[in-house]
């Protein structure tokens, strides 16, 4: 169980570091983003949760 947990943590950390590296590499693009506009766009989206049919 420890091996599985360690591998999962490493994978999560790797994904997080990859995301951070992308933000750093593309920082000029990210500087041009309007965070308030992005926040409003997400708030306007409808809830997409739905019930799966039970068999």
MARTOR-968575 format. One line per 5 residues: number of its first residue (from 1); their letters; for each residue x, y, z of N, C-alpha, C. Coordinates in steps of 0.001 Angstrom, whole numbers, m for minus. Example, Ala and Ser with C-alpha at 12.3 -4.5 7.8 and 13.67 -1.06 7.14 Angstrom:
<pts>
1	AS	13190/m5690/7800/12300/m4500/7800/13200/m3300/7800; 12850/m2250/7080/13670/m1060/7140/12900/30/7870 $
</pts>
This chain:
<pts>
1	XXXXX	832/m1194/0/0/0/0/873/1254/0; 1994/1218/722/2874/2385/761/3424/2707/m625; 3773/1666/m1382/4324/1882/m2722/3286/2553/m3610; 2056/2091/m3550/987/2670/m4365/759/4126/m3980; 702/4404/m2686/489/5778/m2236/1639/6675/m2666 $
6	XXXXX	2875/6184/m2548/4037/6980/m2929/4015/7277/m4423; 3696/6266/m5239/3634/6480/m6684/2543/7479/m7043; 1409/7399/m6371/319/8336/m6634/733/9754/m6260; 1376/9914/m5122/1842/11241/m4707/2858/11792/m5694; 3782/10952/m6147/4781/11398/m7113/4123/11825/m8417 $
11	XXXXX	3130/11072/m8861/2439/11403/m10101/1711/12736/m9963; 1042/12932/m8825/324/14188/m8598/1301/15354/m8554; 2441/15153/m7914/3450/16207/m7828/4003/16514/m9207; 4245/15483/m10016/4761/15685/m11366/3779/16491/m12212; 2500/16161/m12121/1492/16902/m12882/1438/18356/m12430 $
16	XXXXX	1523/18572/m11132/1480/19930/m10585/2689/20732/m11059; 3868/20109/m11016/5075/20796/m11474/5018/21077/m12971; 4465/20150/m13750/4312/20384/m15187/3402/21580/m15450; 2304/21678/m14697/1396/22811/m14856/2085/24123/m14494; 2852/24109/m13405/3571/25318/m13009/4612/25711/m14043 $
21	XXXXX	5304/24717/m14603/6328/25001/m15605/5699/25610/m16852; 4541/25100/m17239/3841/25647/m18392/3477/27110/m18151; 2977/27403/m16956/2632/28789/m16621/3864/29684/m16668; 4999/29177/m16221/6225/29980/m16229/6716/30196/m17658; 6706/29145/m18455/7203/29254/m19828/6324/30201/m20639 $
26	XXXXX	5036/30122/m20448/4091/30944/m21209/3641/32164/m20405; 4490/32683/m19549/4103/33769/m18638/3659/35032/m19362; 4192/35296/m20545/3763/36485/m21287/2297/36357/m21703; 1895/35169/m22066/490/34939/m22422/m381/35077/m21181; 76/34507/m20068/m699/34550/m18832/m826/35971/m18290 $
31	XXXXX	164/36812/m18546/84/38203/m18075/m1050/38952/m18769; m1367/38555/m19991/m2403/39226/m20758/m3816/38760/m20439; m3962/37773/m19576/m5288/37250/m19254/m5985/38117/m18216; m7262/38318/m18420/m8073/39055/m17452/m8750/38038/m16535; m8264/37916/m15322/m8763/36897/m14401/m10219/37123/m14020 $
36	XXXXX	m10646/38365/m13940/m12040/38652/m13608/m12967/38150/m14715; m12537/38317/m15955/m13344/37857/m17082/m13440/36325/m17080; m12351/35654/m16771/m12354/34190/m16699/m13266/33722/m15575; m13186/34391/m14430/m14029/34026/m13290/m15504/34177/m13638; m15855/35266/m14297/m17249/35490/m14679/m17728/34440/m15679 $
41	XXXXX	m16850/34040/m16599/m17225/33023/m17586/m17536/31696/m16899; m16737/31318/m15906/m17003/30077/m15181/m18268/30183/m14344; m18533/31347/m13779/m19732/31524/m12969/m20997/31444/m13815; m20925/31843/m15079/m22087/31816/m15961/m22428/30409/m16439; m21450/29500/m16390/m21699/28141/m16873/m22708/27434/m15975 $
46	XXXXX	m23516/26606/m16594/m24511/25847/m15849/m23848/24647/m15188; m24473/24191/m14133/m24002/22998/m13449/m24192/21798/m14370; m23150/21025/m14575/m23229/19914/m15519/m23374/18558/m14840; m23693/18567/m13573/m23875/17290/m12889/m25161/16644/m13370; m25120/15334/m13507/m26325/14614/m13885/m26287/13227/m13259 $
51	XXXXX	m27438/12653/m13113/m27549/11321/m12544/m27368/10286/m13648; m26540/9292/m13370/m26396/8190/m14307/m27542/7214/m14093; m28029/6624/m15161/m29118/5654/m14997/m28623/4423/m14248; m29461/3936/m13372/m29113/2725/m12620/m29618/1509/m13366; m28805/474/m13349/m29235/m745/m14056/m29659/m1823/m13094 $
</pts>
